[in-house]
């Protein structure tokens, strides 16, 4: 089987549409999503409509939970003060703008998906088993190994960090797990603004990490016109994690550049 893997769409309709087009052109048999469907982008409802119409299974991300259950924050660890203000603004805007018809869908998203596909046991999580904002990266292989031992699957698909990676760990003698993070569809954090996704081929247990260009200008323009702080659009435009990484521009110049 050929399985498309996506995560962290964050309300970015243009990025999602392009990624789905790429995956369908690759003739994938199934697409699985590792959560964080909403927040930051201005098209939360369009993203949810598209995922639901395409019947793409997804787990719950921390932003999905915060919107669905009206949490005051989506993260247990705050960002830098300037970035935290934007995170809260994006969350509150999304809470106000997600249609009520999507609330039950968001609340019904599971924390974990488990499949037997192409001879492999595949588990999808947004982050860890205990919290929706746990942090798993290749820089901490011991933590990856611990998670693999807890889940005991052939493949674990993760999201949350927006960091694309593929890493195999041996958590017990002769027991190996392939951990995959496809990266973020809609909010790059590494300076590469292309939308990220991955394709798993079960027959050879191999993952291809991919990126594709989408209409970034329309995405940023929609954020600028939405009523969210314009700096949120700049974070998307520059693929930046924190406000401190953004170029210093007068607000009027920001608006001109996004027009």
C-alpha positions as MATLAB code, in Angstrom:
seq = 'XXXXXXXXXXXXXXXXXXXXXXXXXXXXXXXXXXXXXXXXXXXXXXXXXXXXXXXXXXXXXXXXXXXXXXXXXXXXXXXXXXXXXXXXXXXXXXXXXXXXXXXXXXXXXXXXXXXXXXXXXXXXXXXXXXXXXXXXXXXXXXXXXXXXXXXXXXXXXXXXXXXXXXXXXXXXXXXXXXXXXXXXXXXXXXXXXXXXXXXXXXXXXXXXXXXXXXXXXXXXXXXXXXXXXXXXXXXXXXXXXXXXXXXXXXXXXXXXXXX';
ca = [
       0.000    0.000    0.000;
       0.938    3.620   -0.511;
      -0.193    5.850    2.375;
      -0.128    9.638    2.432;
       0.818   11.225    5.760;
      -0.084   14.804    6.682;
      -0.141   16.882    9.848;
      -0.416   20.383   11.291;
      -2.588   22.012    8.643;
      -3.416   24.958   10.913;
      -6.288   26.366    8.886;
      -4.232   26.746    5.705;
      -6.648   25.839    2.913;
      -4.289   26.665    0.054;
      -1.517   24.452    1.400;
      -3.901   21.574    2.126;
      -5.493   21.723   -1.324;
      -2.088   21.570   -2.990;
      -0.846   18.708   -0.809;
      -3.989   16.661   -1.409;
      -3.629   17.256   -5.154;
      -0.064   15.964   -4.984;
      -1.036   12.913   -2.958;
      -3.930   11.988   -5.234;
      -1.654   12.363   -8.267;
       0.675    9.863   -6.558;
      -2.312    7.482   -6.341;
      -2.113    6.901   -2.609;
      -4.491    4.318   -1.184;
      -5.192    6.237    2.014;
      -4.315    9.527    3.703;
      -3.815    9.766    7.480;
      -3.577   13.015    9.439;
      -1.732   13.622   12.724;
      -3.834   16.559   13.898;
      -3.758   20.318   14.475;
      -6.282   21.041   11.755;
      -7.082   24.590   12.836;
      -5.599   27.855   14.142;
      -3.271   30.436   12.541;
      -4.697   30.183    9.019;
      -7.861   32.085    8.107;
      -9.679   29.134    6.509;
     -10.443   26.849    9.461;
     -13.941   25.988    8.212;
     -12.802   25.275    4.655;
     -10.055   22.983    5.939;
     -12.478   21.043    8.117;
     -14.993   20.767    5.271;
     -12.307   19.453    2.919;
     -10.960   16.873    5.353;
     -14.450   15.661    6.153;
     -15.558   15.518    2.514;
     -12.426   13.517    1.640;
     -13.020   11.215    4.645;
      -9.435   11.650    5.857;
      -8.996   10.141    9.337;
      -7.288   12.437   11.840;
      -6.261   12.423   15.457;
      -6.801   15.412   17.732;
      -4.075   18.024   18.000;
      -3.576   20.404   20.909;
      -5.084   23.315   18.950;
      -8.057   21.186   17.894;
      -8.691   20.351   21.547;
      -8.278   23.959   22.673;
     -10.851   25.132   20.131;
     -13.258   22.241   20.708;
     -13.249   22.480   24.495;
     -12.639   26.235   24.822;
      -9.313   25.816   26.611;
      -7.611   29.099   27.572;
      -4.377   27.938   25.914;
      -3.305   25.210   23.509;
       0.143   24.709   25.020;
       1.401   23.747   28.457;
       4.672   25.631   27.851;
       4.440   29.276   26.781;
       6.449   30.729   23.901;
       8.378   33.987   24.048;
       6.132   36.803   25.352;
       5.645   38.428   21.921;
       4.899   35.090   20.235;
       2.563   33.986   23.024;
       0.381   37.032   22.364;
       0.002   35.938   18.731;
      -0.710   32.325   19.671;
      -3.492   33.447   21.976;
      -4.890   35.833   19.359;
      -4.954   33.082   16.733;
      -6.647   30.690   19.156;
      -9.331   33.179   20.202;
     -10.002   34.167   16.575;
     -10.427   30.506   15.627;
     -12.779   29.835   18.530;
     -14.972   32.713   17.344;
     -14.916   31.713   13.698;
     -15.224   27.911   13.611;
     -18.806   27.076   12.632;
     -20.825   25.326   15.308;
     -21.469   22.460   12.873;
     -17.789   21.481   13.268;
     -17.691   21.447   17.082;
     -18.880   17.860   17.456;
     -16.409   16.740   14.791;
     -13.471   18.377   16.591;
     -14.602   17.014   19.950;
     -14.903   13.541   18.472;
     -11.366   13.375   17.108;
      -9.470   10.536   18.806;
      -6.092   10.904   20.483;
      -4.887    7.763   18.706;
      -5.591    5.914   15.466;
      -4.483    2.313   14.984;
      -4.517    0.343   11.719;
      -3.307   -2.887   10.211;
      -2.330   -1.818    6.686;
      -0.183   -3.613    4.139;
       1.068   -6.009    6.782;
       2.102   -3.217    9.162;
       0.678   -2.055   12.465;
       0.466    1.733   12.074;
      -0.387    4.091   14.933;
      -1.048    7.823   14.494;
      -0.581   10.278   17.373;
      -0.357   14.046   17.428;
       2.311   14.061   20.112;
       2.645   11.648   23.024;
       0.325    9.344   24.901;
      -0.056   11.569   27.969;
      -0.248   15.108   26.537;
      -1.159   16.594   23.176;
       1.887   18.865   23.178;
       4.701   16.453   24.049;
       7.851   16.958   22.021;
       9.478   14.098   20.075;
      12.413   14.732   17.724;
      15.444   12.786   16.440;
      17.626   14.890   18.743;
      16.285   12.822   21.650;
      16.495    9.195   20.450;
      15.994    7.813   23.956;
      12.551    9.423   24.134;
      11.658    8.039   20.694;
      12.704    4.594   21.876;
      10.609    4.930   25.024;
       7.541    5.927   22.993;
       8.123    3.029   20.592;
       8.206    0.597   23.516;
       4.950    2.013   24.915;
       3.099    1.856   21.584;
       4.670   -1.340   20.163;
       3.751   -0.671   16.524;
       5.652   -1.094   13.269;
       5.129    2.564   12.342;
       4.280    5.556   14.538;
       3.166    8.749   12.801;
       3.647   11.939   14.818;
       2.926   15.631   14.372;
       3.167   18.694   16.606;
       6.838   19.683   16.227;
       6.464   20.604   12.523;
       9.888   18.977   12.061;
       9.934   16.383    9.247;
      11.902   13.270   10.111;
      12.074    9.510    9.680;
      13.897    7.442   12.284;
      13.941    3.748   13.081;
      14.575    2.635   16.653;
      15.026   -0.804   18.196;
      13.101   -0.716   21.456;
      13.662   -4.423   22.288;
      15.825   -7.172   20.790;
      14.493   -7.725   17.274;
      11.641   -5.240   17.768;
      11.893   -2.121   15.625;
       9.621    0.859   15.061;
       9.746    3.399   12.254;
       8.831    6.846   13.616;
       7.690    9.428   11.082;
       6.811   13.095   11.306;
       5.650   14.370    7.886;
       6.166   18.006    8.926;
       3.571   20.734    8.703;
       1.211   21.213    5.787;
       0.239   24.738    6.736;
       2.739   26.376    9.069;
       6.418   25.797    8.381;
       8.778   26.636   11.233;
      12.148   25.939    9.589;
      12.293   28.775    7.050;
      11.230   26.539    4.149;
       7.726   27.826    3.442;
       6.697   24.942    1.206;
       3.981   22.604    2.480;
       5.339   19.352    3.908;
       3.922   15.836    3.711;
       5.121   12.237    3.402;
       4.356    8.978    1.624;
       4.741    5.579    3.284;
       5.142    2.509    1.088;
       4.226   -0.433    3.279;
       5.686   -3.162    1.057;
       9.240   -1.872    1.551;
       8.609   -0.010    4.831;
      10.021    3.173    3.337;
       8.998    6.804    3.787;
       9.563    9.702    1.412;
       9.489   13.175    2.940;
       8.175   15.700    0.429;
       7.571   19.433    0.050;
       5.477   21.359   -2.436;
       5.019   25.019   -3.312;
       1.531   26.457   -2.790;
      -0.030   29.926   -3.056;
       1.589   31.410    0.025;
       0.582   34.941   -0.970;
      -3.142   34.144   -0.857;
      -2.729   32.460    2.524;
      -0.936   35.457    4.016;
      -3.367   37.905    2.411;
      -6.332   36.076    3.956;
      -4.753   36.274    7.417;
      -4.055   39.992    6.996;
      -7.699   40.612    6.081;
      -9.152   38.355    8.777;
      -8.723   40.619   11.784;
      -5.940   38.513   13.270;
      -2.711   40.394   14.097;
      -0.747   40.900   10.836;
       2.355   39.413   12.457;
       0.665   36.001   12.253;
       0.701   36.348    8.483;
       4.390   37.227    8.658;
       5.143   34.081   10.657;
       3.580   32.027    7.857;
       5.216   34.098    5.129;
       8.704   33.582    6.549;
       8.300   30.072    7.947;
       9.258   31.413   11.370;
       8.560   29.969   14.812;
       8.902   33.159   16.864;
       8.286   36.864   16.381;
      11.959   37.489   17.133;
      12.883   35.723   13.880;
      10.853   38.109   11.723;
      12.351   41.016    9.772;
      11.652   44.364   11.351;
       9.186   46.254    9.166;
       6.779   49.110    9.881;
       3.169   47.912   10.117;
       2.161   49.875    7.005;
       4.931   48.172    5.034;
       3.677   44.803    6.254;
       0.197   45.618    4.925;
       1.563   46.807    1.581;
       3.610   43.645    1.135;
       0.561   41.480    1.768;
      -1.763   43.392   -0.543;
];
